[in-house]
Amino acid sequence: MEEPRIKVYGADSEITVAGNAAGLRNLAETLIGLAEPEHRDGYHVHLEPGISLEDGPVSLVLERDEEL
């Protein structure tokens, strides 16, 4: 099975989240998890370069925000 790989990068007003198939599935599962009822407003997950993201210039925070 292939290792999940995700990279986040951007310039000016555009952010790109790129990944292989396993990485995109992992990201989708993380987003679905944020929508689960046991997680309240403000619950968030940090994806950091070198840990859950490929090395790159930025980290990624996924946050549940019920005000949106």
DRENLO-482085 format. One record per atom (N, C-alpha, C): x, y, z; atom name; residue in one letter. Coordinates in pm, whole numbers, plus 32768, in hexadecimal, padded with zeros to 4 digits. Example, Ala and Ser with C-alpha at 12.3 -4.5 7.8 and 13.67 -1.06 7.14 Angstrom:
2
+------+-------+------+------+------+
| east | north |   up | donu | lonu |
+------+-------+------+------+------+
| 8527 |  7DC7 | 830C |    N |    A |
| 84CE |  7E3E | 830C |   CA |    A |
| 8528 |  7EB6 | 830C |    C |    A |
| 8505 |  7F1F | 82C4 |    N |    S |
| 8557 |  7F96 | 82CA |   CA |    S |
| 850A |  8003 | 8313 |    C |    S |
+------+-------+------+------+------+
//
This chain:
68
+------+-------+------+------+------+
| east | north |   up | donu | lonu |
+------+-------+------+------+------+
| 8055 |  7F89 | 8000 |    N |    M |
| 8000 |  8000 | 8000 |   CA |    M |
| 8059 |  807C | 8000 |    C |    M |
| 8032 |  80DE | 7FB3 |    N |    E |
| 8084 |  8156 | 7FA8 |   CA |    E |
| 8077 |  81AF | 8023 |    C |    E |
| 80E2 |  81F3 | 8045 |    N |    E |
| 80E5 |  824D | 80B8 |   CA |    E |
| 809B |  82CE | 8098 |    C |    E |
| 8042 |  82FD | 80F3 |    N |    P |
| 7FFB |  837B | 80DB |   CA |    P |
| 805C |  83F0 | 80D3 |    C |    P |
| 804C |  8442 | 806D |    N |    R |
| 80A2 |  84B7 | 805D |   CA |    R |
| 804A |  852E | 8037 |    C |    R |
| 805B |  859B | 8083 |    N |    I |
| 8010 |  8617 | 806C |   CA |    I |
| 8073 |  868A | 8075 |    C |    I |
| 8062 |  86EB | 801E |    N |    K |
| 80B4 |  8764 | 8022 |   CA |    K |
| 8059 |  87DD | 8013 |    C |    K |
| 8075 |  8844 | 8062 |    N |    V |
| 802A |  88C1 | 805D |   CA |    V |
| 808B |  8930 | 8038 |    C |    V |
| 8065 |  897F | 7FD5 |    N |    Y |
| 80B9 |  89F1 | 7FAF |   CA |    Y |
| 8060 |  8A5D | 7F73 |    C |    Y |
| 8094 |  8AD5 | 7F6D |    N |    G |
| 8043 |  8B42 | 7F39 |   CA |    G |
| 8095 |  8BBA | 7F16 |    C |    G |
| 8052 |  8C13 | 7ECF |    N |    A |
| 808D |  8C93 | 7EAA |   CA |    A |
| 801C |  8CF7 | 7E9A |    C |    A |
| 8033 |  8D6F | 7ECA |    N |    D |
| 7FCF |  8DDA | 7EC0 |   CA |    D |
| 7F49 |  8DAD | 7EF7 |    C |    D |
| 7EE4 |  8D9F | 7EA3 |    N |    S |
| 7E5D |  8D82 | 7ED3 |   CA |    S |
| 7E30 |  8CF4 | 7EB2 |    C |    S |
| 7E8F |  8C9A | 7E9A |    N |    E |
| 7E6A |  8C11 | 7E76 |   CA |    E |
| 7EB8 |  8BAC | 7EC9 |    C |    E |
| 7E70 |  8B4C | 7F00 |    N |    I |
| 7EAB |  8ADF | 7F4D |   CA |    I |
| 7E90 |  8A5E | 7F02 |    C |    I |
| 7EF4 |  8A08 | 7EF9 |    N |    T |
| 7EE4 |  8986 | 7EB8 |   CA |    T |
| 7EFB |  8919 | 7F20 |    C |    T |
| 7EA1 |  88B8 | 7F23 |    N |    V |
| 7EB2 |  883E | 7F72 |   CA |    V |
| 7EBD |  87CE | 7F0B |    C |    V |
| 7F32 |  8790 | 7F04 |    N |    A |
| 7F4B |  8726 | 7EA4 |   CA |    A |
| 7F6B |  86A6 | 7EEE |    C |    A |
| 7F44 |  8635 | 7EB7 |    N |    G |
| 7F63 |  85B8 | 7EF7 |   CA |    G |
| 7F54 |  8543 | 7E9A |    C |    G |
| 7F95 |  84D5 | 7EC1 |    N |    N |
| 7F7E |  845A | 7E77 |   CA |    N |
| 7EF7 |  8421 | 7EA4 |    C |    N |
| 7ECB |  83B4 | 7E67 |    N |    A |
| 7E47 |  837D | 7E86 |   CA |    A |
| 7E38 |  835D | 7F1B |    C |    A |
| 7E9E |  831E | 7F56 |    N |    A |
| 7E97 |  82FB | 7FE4 |   CA |    A |
| 7E92 |  8378 | 803B |    C |    A |
| 7EDC |  83DE | 8018 |    N |    G |
| 7EDB |  845B | 8063 |   CA |    G |
| 7E56 |  84A2 | 805C |    C |    G |
| 7E1A |  84A2 | 7FE6 |    N |    L |
| 7D97 |  84E3 | 7FD6 |   CA |    L |
| 7D2B |  8497 | 8022 |    C |    L |
| 7D33 |  8412 | 8023 |    N |    R |
| 7CD4 |  83C4 | 8074 |   CA |    R |
| 7CE5 |  83E2 | 8108 |    C |    R |
| 7D61 |  83ED | 8136 |    N |    N |
| 7D7E |  840D | 81C1 |   CA |    N |
| 7D46 |  8497 | 81E5 |    C |    N |
| 7D59 |  84F8 | 818B |    N |    L |
| 7D24 |  857F | 81A2 |   CA |    L |
| 7C8B |  857C | 81A7 |    C |    L |
| 7C4D |  8531 | 814D |    N |    A |
| 7BBB |  8525 | 814C |   CA |    A |
| 7B88 |  84E9 | 81CE |    C |    A |
| 7BCA |  8481 | 8200 |    N |    E |
| 7BA3 |  8443 | 827F |   CA |    E |
| 7BB1 |  84A5 | 82F3 |    C |    E |
| 7C19 |  84F7 | 82F0 |    N |    T |
| 7C2C |  855D | 8357 |   CA |    T |
| 7BBA |  85C2 | 8354 |    C |    T |
| 7B95 |  85EF | 82DD |    N |    L |
| 7B27 |  8650 | 82CF |   CA |    L |
| 7AA2 |  8613 | 82FB |    C |    L |
| 7A8A |  8597 | 82D7 |    N |    I |
| 7A0E |  8554 | 8302 |   CA |    I |
| 7A0D |  8549 | 839A |    C |    I |
| 7A7F |  852D | 83D6 |    N |    G |
| 7A88 |  8526 | 8468 |   CA |    G |
| 7A65 |  85AA | 84AB |    C |    G |
| 7A8D |  8619 | 846E |    N |    L |
| 7A6C |  869C | 84A6 |   CA |    L |
| 79D5 |  86B5 | 84A9 |    C |    L |
| 798C |  8673 | 8450 |    N |    A |
| 78FB |  8686 | 8448 |   CA |    A |
| 78AE |  862E | 84A9 |    C |    A |
| 78F0 |  85D3 | 84ED |    N |    E |
| 78AD |  8578 | 854A |   CA |    E |
| 7871 |  85C6 | 85BF |    C |    E |
| 77FD |  859A | 85F1 |    N |    P |
| 77B7 |  85E6 | 8659 |   CA |    P |
| 7803 |  85F7 | 86DC |    C |    P |
| 7861 |  859D | 86FA |    N |    E |
| 78AB |  85AC | 8779 |   CA |    E |
| 790E |  861F | 8777 |    C |    E |
| 7929 |  8655 | 8701 |    N |    H |
| 7985 |  86C7 | 86F7 |   CA |    H |
| 7935 |  8749 | 86F1 |    C |    H |
| 7957 |  87A3 | 8746 |    N |    R |
| 790F |  8823 | 8751 |   CA |    R |
| 7956 |  8892 | 8704 |    C |    R |
| 7916 |  8903 | 8701 |    N |    D |
| 794E |  897C | 86C3 |   CA |    D |
| 79D8 |  8997 | 86FB |    C |    D |
| 7A36 |  89B3 | 86A4 |    N |    G |
| 7ABF |  89D0 | 86CE |   CA |    G |
| 7B1C |  8958 | 86CD |    C |    G |
| 7AE3 |  88DF | 86C3 |    N |    Y |
| 7B39 |  8869 | 86BC |   CA |    Y |
| 7B8F |  8873 | 863F |    C |    Y |
| 7C0E |  8852 | 864B |    N |    H |
| 7C66 |  8861 | 85D9 |   CA |    H |
| 7CD5 |  87F9 | 85D8 |    C |    H |
| 7D11 |  87E9 | 8564 |    N |    V |
| 7D7E |  878B | 854F |   CA |    V |
| 7DEF |  87D5 | 850A |    C |    V |
| 7E69 |  87C4 | 853C |    N |    H |
| 7EE0 |  8800 | 84FE |   CA |    H |
| 7F27 |  8798 | 84A8 |    C |    H |
| 7F44 |  87BB | 842D |    N |    L |
| 7F97 |  876A | 83D5 |   CA |    L |
| 8018 |  87B8 | 83C0 |    C |    L |
| 8088 |  877E | 83E8 |    N |    E |
| 8107 |  87C5 | 83E9 |   CA |    E |
| 8168 |  878C | 8381 |    C |    E |
| 81B6 |  87E3 | 8341 |    N |    P |
| 821D |  87B2 | 82E4 |   CA |    P |
| 827F |  8755 | 832B |    C |    P |
| 82A2 |  86E9 | 82E7 |    N |    G |
| 8300 |  8689 | 831F |   CA |    G |
| 82C0 |  8623 | 837B |    C |    G |
| 8243 |  863A | 83A3 |    N |    I |
| 81FE |  85DB | 83FA |   CA |    I |
| 818A |  859D | 83AC |    C |    I |
| 8120 |  85EA | 8394 |    N |    S |
| 80AF |  85B7 | 8347 |   CA |    S |
| 80A9 |  85F3 | 82BB |    C |    S |
| 8102 |  8651 | 829E |    N |    L |
| 810C |  868D | 821A |   CA |    L |
| 8199 |  867D | 81E5 |    C |    L |
| 81A6 |  867E | 8162 |    N |    E |
| 822B |  8682 | 8126 |   CA |    E |
| 826E |  8704 | 8151 |    C |    E |
| 82F1 |  8707 | 8151 |    N |    D |
| 8338 |  8782 | 8172 |   CA |    D |
| 830A |  87F1 | 8114 |    C |    D |
| 82EE |  8863 | 814B |    N |    G |
| 82BF |  88D3 | 80FC |   CA |    G |
| 82BB |  8951 | 814E |    C |    G |
| 828E |  89BC | 8113 |    N |    P |
| 8296 |  8A3D | 8156 |   CA |    P |
| 8229 |  8A57 | 81BE |    C |    P |
| 81BB |  8A0C | 81BE |    N |    V |
| 814D |  8A2C | 8219 |   CA |    V |
| 8114 |  89AF | 825A |    C |    V |
| 80D7 |  89C2 | 82CF |    N |    S |
| 808A |  8958 | 830E |   CA |    S |
| 7FF8 |  896E | 82E9 |    C |    S |
| 7FA3 |  8912 | 8311 |    N |    L |
| 7F15 |  891A | 82F0 |   CA |    L |
| 7EC5 |  88FF | 836E |    C |    L |
| 7E67 |  8956 | 838E |    N |    V |
| 7E0D |  8941 | 83FE |   CA |    V |
| 7D80 |  892F | 83C6 |    C |    V |
| 7D41 |  88C1 | 83E9 |    N |    L |
| 7CB7 |  88A5 | 83C2 |   CA |    L |
| 7C61 |  88BB | 843D |    C |    L |
| 7BFE |  8912 | 8436 |    N |    E |
| 7BB1 |  8937 | 84AC |   CA |    E |
| 7B1C |  8933 | 8491 |    C |    E |
| 7AD3 |  8902 | 84F3 |    N |    R |
| 7A41 |  8905 | 84ED |   CA |    R |
| 7A13 |  898D | 851F |    C |    R |
| 79C0 |  89D1 | 84CF |    N |    D |
| 798F |  8A57 | 84F2 |   CA |    D |
| 78FC |  8A5F | 84D4 |    C |    D |
| 78AA |  8A57 | 853A |    N |    E |
| 7818 |  8A59 | 852B |   CA |    E |
| 77E2 |  8AE5 | 850D |    C |    E |
| 7836 |  8B4A | 8514 |    N |    E |
| 780C |  8BD4 | 84F4 |   CA |    E |
| 7804 |  8BEB | 845C |    C |    E |
| 7841 |  8B92 | 840E |    N |    L |
| 7842 |  8BA3 | 837D |   CA |    L |
| 77C0 |  8B78 | 833F |    C |    L |
+------+-------+------+------+------+
//
